[in-house]
Every structure is written in C-alpha cells, then in structure tokens.
Amino acid sequence: MERKPLKVQEAIQKIHEKNFTPVYLVLGTEEYLQKQIRTAFLESFVIEEGDLNFSQFDMEEDSLGAVLDEAESVPFFGDQRLIFVETPYFLTAEKKTNAPEQPIDSFLDYLKQPIDSSILVFFANYEKLDERKKVVKQLKKASTIIEVQPLKEAEVRRYLQQTIDNEGIFMSREAFELFIRLTDADLSKSMREFDKIKLFATESKKVTVKDIEQLVPKTLEHNIFDLTNDLLAGNAEKALRLYEDLHTQGEETIKINAILISQIRLLLQTAILIKNGYTQGDITKTIGAHPYRVKLAVQQLRKLDINSLSSIYDELIENDYLVKSGQAEKEFTFQLFLLKTSAKQKRA
C-alpha cells in the first residue's frame, strides 16, 4: 500500500530525528524545497567531503546496477550509508537515447526487501511520473514520498512571512508586495533574493520599497509589465522613458515588442475567458500561464476595455510584421505606437 506523502517540514523533522526508512522518493520541481531535503539528509548523516558512506548517481549517466551494488554493500565504519539518485528518467515517459540500459527487474527485486543499512533517496525533479509503469507503482509502494511541488501563491506568502518574522526583520506591506511581484510568487526565486535582503538588513532589521528596488533585480518581463501598465494608463511619458532606458541597456526593440505582444495577449485571453464565465483557476489551466501572472492580469482588467485591448494587440502584430518585412523602422514605429496608444487610453 502506497504511503501518504510527507510535507517538507514533517519530513525534515523525521530526518533530523534519524527516523529513517530505506527508500525515499522526493517528488516535485520546487528547487528550494529539494535543497532543504538534501541538506537535512547530509546534516543528519554528518556527511563530509570524501565520506565513504555517501554516494551520488545520475541516472542519465550511471547505471541503476551501480546504485544497487552500492546499496547492497556494507557501510564503512558506520551503521548506514546514504545514496542520492538524481534524474531517474525511467520513472517518466521520457526516452533517453544516450543513457545506460537500466536493470529495472533487479531494482524491482530490491524494492521487495530493501536493506535497512542503506538509505536510497530518489530526487524526481518532475511534475509527474508515468503511473502506468510497474517500476513507478512499486517504488511509490516501497518509498517514503516527500512532496516538493511548487507552492501556491498563498503558501509562498505564508512561508516568506514566517521566514521574515523568524529573522526579526520588519518589511513594510508595500515592500513585501513588490518583493512578491519581482520574484513572481516563486519560492525558489524568493529565497535566493531573500539571502541578499537578510545580509542588507543585518543591523537595521528594516526593509523598505526602495531597498527592494535596489536589491531585487527586475527582469525584462517585469519592466515590460510596468511599461504595459503605463501604456494602458495613458502615461506616455513614463512608457517612453522606460522604453528608452531598456534600449540604452541594450535591449532590442523587436524583443521588447514581442514581450509586449505576449503581455497584451495574456490580458486579452483572460478577458475573453472571464466573459465566458471562467474562474481564475480555470484560466490558468486553459492558457498554461503562471497563476500569479493570471492573477495580475485579472486585476489589470478591472480598468480595461476588451475592444481596446483587441485593437492594441492587432496594431502590435501589424507593426511587428512591418518591421520584420523591412517596411518600417523599428525604433520610430515602436515610439509612435506608445505615443498614439497612450493618447487613446488617456481619452478613454
């Protein structure tokens, strides 16, 4: 019978208590949570460089046979050995032409009676496994499963707020919201950037909007998001200034135009689906966009008209064609578009 999956904090507590099981399946794509599980195992086993009781295998390069040989070996001067197994592609529907042949039958035999002195940890960095495969069914049945799937926005917010509180840092509400936006409500991104914030606030223990603006870099997509807001709000001066800044930084006008097209397309798709009775969750699944991007699109649409969006989208596509076919000069065309569209939006 398949065991109930463990949440990360519960799993870490059991690992630190050395309450081990012979086989683990760490399933999901959230890098930060994966890293926490790795660290917990390494700390619990007190693994140091060159430790003979620790091995790591990559299934795209190594054989599962070598993993089994290691697992069946007696530990060196200790009670247990730790074995990390990376990229177990054979658990998915994915085919690997250059990977070694994997002795699945031998592995299935091992899973029937795994050895207690070897702790096998499979890091399956995948959204899902191929549930039709016998090896997946047997591994899930024999394993302690630890879920490390990406967290929902509300969960990321709680996790970050708890982390900030634990560090004794005061972050204003506005700064926190900006931090969430610049890290796309993604836990791994957020925690990478939080390391810098923690160092910055070592003495003051305070973080403002200005601090976030200085410490957390804006991606091109974030800048185009701001440009889109300025454009749709009819603020030609700010939109043009931001475009010039990006152009000065070496960003290509054609690339800026392409990302702007994708931003307007997302707004237009979201508007059409809302009109047809779709919920925010339904929209996310239908168009395959990040849930946080869809949430922002829904918020933007409260002040926008679907006909205006459609007209803007058509003009962007037309301008893209004219520039790429050599019928228009890219910088002038884009600047003129910003001016004309901002003026229309301001009158609306």
C-alpha positions in Angstrom: 0.0 0.0 0.0 1.3 3.4 -1.0 2.3 5.6 2.0 0.7 9.0 2.5 3.2 11.7 1.2 5.1 13.8 3.7 5.2 17.5 3.7 8.6 19.0 3.7 8.7 20.2 7.3 7.4 16.9 8.6 10.0 15.1 6.5 12.8 17.3 7.7 11.8 16.7 11.4 11.8 12.9 10.9 15.2 13.0 9.1 16.8 15.1 11.9 15.4 12.7 14.4 17.1 9.9 12.3 13.8 8.3 11.9 14.8 6.8 8.5 13.1 4.4 6.0 15.2 2.5 3.4 13.9 4.3 0.3 12.7 7.8 -0.3 11.1 9.4 -3.3 11.4 13.2 -3.4 8.9 14.2 -6.0 8.4 17.7 -7.5 10.1 20.6 -9.2 10.4 23.2 -6.3 14.2 23.6 -6.1 14.4 25.3 -2.8 12.4 22.6 -1.0 14.5 19.9 -2.7 17.6 21.7 -1.4 16.2 21.7 2.1 15.6 17.9 2.0 19.2 17.3 0.7 20.6 19.5 3.4 18.6 17.7 6.1 19.9 14.3 5.0 23.5 15.5 4.7 23.4 17.1 8.2 21.8 14.1 9.8 24.4 11.8 8.4 27.2 14.4 9.1 28.5 13.9 5.6 31.9 15.4 4.8 33.9 15.6 1.6 35.2 12.2 0.6 32.9 10.4 3.0 32.8 6.7 2.0 29.3 6.3 3.3 27.9 8.7 0.8 27.4 8.2 -2.9 25.6 10.1 -5.6 24.4 8.8 -9.0 23.0 10.5 -12.1 20.7 8.1 -14.0 21.3 9.8 -17.3 25.0 8.8 -17.0 25.2 6.0 -14.4 23.6 2.6 -14.2 20.9 1.6 -11.7 23.1 -1.6 -11.3 25.8 0.6 -9.7 23.3 2.0 -7.4 22.1 -1.4 -6.3 25.7 -2.6 -5.8 26.3 0.4 -3.5 23.1 -0.2 -1.6 23.9 -3.9 -1.1 27.4 -3.1 0.3 28.2 -3.0 4.0 28.7 0.6 5.4 32.3 1.7 6.2 32.8 2.2 10.0 29.1 3.2 10.5 25.6 1.9 10.8 24.2 3.3 7.5 25.2 4.7 4.1 23.4 7.5 2.2 22.8 7.2 -1.6 21.4 10.1 -3.7 19.9 9.1 -7.1 19.4 12.0 -9.4 17.3 12.4 -12.6 15.6 9.0 -12.5 14.1 9.5 -16.0 13.0 5.8 -16.2 10.1 6.8 -13.8 8.7 9.1 -16.5 7.5 8.7 -20.1 10.7 10.4 -21.3 13.1 8.5 -23.5 16.9 8.9 -23.2 18.9 7.7 -26.2 22.4 8.0 -24.7 21.5 6.8 -21.1 22.8 3.4 -20.0 20.4 0.4 -20.0 18.8 0.2 -16.6 18.2 -3.2 -14.9 14.6 -2.4 -13.8 13.9 -6.0 -12.9 16.8 -6.2 -10.4 15.6 -2.9 -9.0 12.1 -4.2 -8.5 13.5 -7.3 -6.7 15.5 -4.9 -4.4 12.3 -2.9 -3.6 10.6 -6.1 -2.3 13.1 -6.2 0.6 15.3 -3.1 0.7 18.4 -3.1 3.0 18.0 -1.1 6.2 21.6 -0.1 6.3 21.4 1.8 3.0 19.2 4.9 2.7 18.3 5.4 -1.0 16.9 8.9 -1.9 15.5 9.4 -5.4 15.2 13.0 -6.4 12.5 13.0 -9.1 12.6 16.6 -10.3 9.4 16.2 -12.4 5.9 17.5 -12.4 4.6 13.9 -12.7 5.7 10.3 -13.2 4.4 7.7 -15.6 1.9 6.0 -13.3 1.4 3.2 -15.9 4.9 1.8 -15.3 5.3 -1.1 -12.9 8.5 0.5 -11.5 6.7 3.7 -10.6 3.9 1.7 -8.8 6.4 -0.4 -6.9 8.7 2.5 -6.0 5.8 4.5 -4.6 4.6 1.5 -2.6 8.1 0.9 -1.1 9.1 4.5 -0.6 8.5 7.3 1.8 7.3 10.0 -0.6 8.2 13.6 0.1 6.3 16.2 -1.9 8.3 19.2 -3.2 5.9 20.6 -5.8 5.7 24.4 -6.3 3.7 26.1 -3.7 0.6 28.1 -4.4 0.8 31.9 -4.0 -0.9 31.9 -0.6 1.6 29.2 0.6 4.6 31.2 -0.7 3.3 34.3 1.1 3.0 32.4 4.4 6.4 30.8 4.0 8.1 34.1 3.3 6.3 36.0 6.0 7.3 33.3 8.5 10.9 33.4 7.3 11.0 37.2 7.6 9.5 37.1 11.1 12.0 34.4 12.2 14.8 36.7 11.1 13.4 39.5 13.1 13.1 41.7 10.1 10.3 44.3 9.5 9.3 44.6 5.9 6.6 47.1 5.0 3.5 45.8 3.3 4.3 47.7 0.1 7.9 46.3 0.1 6.5 42.8 0.7 4.1 43.1 -2.2 6.8 44.4 -4.5 9.1 41.5 -3.4 6.4 39.0 -4.3 5.9 40.6 -7.7 9.6 40.8 -8.6 10.1 37.1 -7.6 6.8 36.0 -9.4 5.5 34.5 -6.2 8.1 31.7 -6.8 9.6 30.2 -3.6 13.0 29.3 -5.0 13.4 32.8 -6.6 12.2 34.5 -3.4 14.6 32.6 -1.1 17.6 33.3 -3.4 16.8 37.0 -3.2 16.0 36.9 0.5 19.6 35.9 1.2 20.7 39.4 0.0 17.9 41.1 1.9 18.9 39.4 5.1 22.5 40.5 4.7 21.4 44.0 3.9 19.2 44.2 7.0 21.6 42.7 9.4 21.8 45.8 11.5 18.7 47.8 10.8 16.3 44.9 10.6 14.1 47.0 8.3 13.4 46.8 4.6 11.6 49.4 2.5 10.2 49.6 -1.0 13.4 51.5 -2.0 15.5 48.7 -0.6 13.6 46.1 -2.6 14.0 48.2 -5.7 17.8 48.3 -5.2 18.3 44.7 -4.1 16.0 42.7 -6.3 16.8 43.0 -10.0 13.9 43.5 -12.4 13.8 41.1 -15.4 13.0 42.4 -18.8 9.5 40.8 -18.4 9.0 42.8 -15.2 10.0 46.0 -17.0 7.6 45.3 -19.8 4.9 44.6 -17.3 5.5 48.2 -15.9 5.6 49.5 -19.5 2.3 47.8 -20.2 0.7 49.4 -17.2 2.0 52.9 -18.1 0.8 52.4 -21.7 -2.7 51.2 -20.7 -3.0 54.0 -18.1 -2.3 56.6 -20.8 1.0 57.7 -19.3 3.1 58.3 -22.5 6.0 60.0 -20.7 6.7 57.1 -18.3 6.2 54.5 -21.0 8.6 56.2 -23.4 11.2 56.8 -20.6 11.1 53.1 -19.6 11.5 52.1 -23.3 14.5 54.4 -23.7 16.1 53.1 -20.5 15.7 49.5 -21.8 17.0 50.4 -25.2 20.0 52.2 -23.6 20.7 49.0 -21.6 21.0 47.1 -24.9 17.5 45.5 -25.1 16.4 45.0 -28.7 13.2 46.8 -29.8 11.9 43.7 -31.6 12.3 41.7 -28.4 10.6 44.4 -26.3 7.7 44.4 -28.8 7.5 40.6 -28.7 7.2 40.5 -24.9 4.6 43.4 -25.0 2.6 41.3 -27.5 2.6 38.3 -25.1 1.5 40.6 -22.2 -1.4 42.0 -24.2 -2.3 38.6 -25.5 -2.5 37.3 -21.9 -4.8 40.2 -20.9 -6.9 39.6 -24.0 -7.2 35.8 -23.4 -8.0 36.4 -19.7 -10.7 39.0 -20.6 -12.3 36.6 -23.1 -12.3 33.7 -20.7 -13.7 35.8 -17.9 -16.5 36.9 -20.2 -17.3 33.3 -20.8 -17.6 32.5 -17.1 -14.1 31.0 -16.4 -12.7 31.3 -12.9 -9.1 32.4 -12.3 -8.1 28.8 -11.7 -9.8 27.7 -14.9 -8.0 30.4 -16.9 -4.6 29.3 -15.5 -5.1 25.7 -16.7 -6.6 26.7 -20.0 -3.8 29.1 -21.2 -1.0 27.4 -19.3 0.2 30.7 -17.7 1.7 31.1 -14.2 -1.1 31.5 -11.7 0.4 34.7 -10.4 0.6 36.2 -13.9 -3.1 35.4 -14.4 -4.0 37.0 -11.0 -2.2 40.2 -12.0 -4.0 40.1 -15.4 -7.3 39.8 -13.7 -6.5 42.8 -11.5 -5.4 44.9 -14.5 -8.6 44.1 -16.5 -10.8 45.8 -13.9 -9.8 49.1 -15.6 -9.6 48.0 -19.2 -11.9 47.5 -22.2 -11.7 44.3 -24.2 -12.2 46.2 -27.5 -9.3 48.5 -26.8 -7.1 45.5 -25.9 -8.0 43.8 -29.2 -7.2 46.9 -31.2 -3.8 47.3 -29.4 -3.0 43.7 -30.0 -3.8 43.9 -33.7 -1.6 47.0 -34.1 1.3 45.4 -32.3 1.1 42.3 -34.6 0.9 44.6 -37.7 3.9 46.7 -36.5 5.9 43.5 -35.9 5.1 42.4 -39.5 6.0 45.8 -41.0 9.3 46.0 -39.1 10.4 42.4 -39.9 9.5 42.8 -43.6 11.6 46.0 -43.8 8.6 48.3 -44.4 9.0 50.3 -41.2 11.9 51.4 -38.9 11.7 49.6 -35.6 12.5 52.3 -33.0 10.4 55.0 -34.6 7.4 52.6 -35.1 7.5 51.5 -31.5 7.8 55.0 -30.1 4.9 56.2 -32.3 2.8 53.3 -31.2 3.5 54.2 -27.5 2.5 57.8 -28.1 -0.7 57.1 -30.1 -1.9 54.3 -27.8 -1.2 56.2 -24.6 -3.2 59.2 -26.0 -6.1 56.9 -26.9 -6.1 55.3 -23.5 -6.0 58.6 -21.7 -9.1 59.8 -23.6 -10.9 56.6 -22.9 
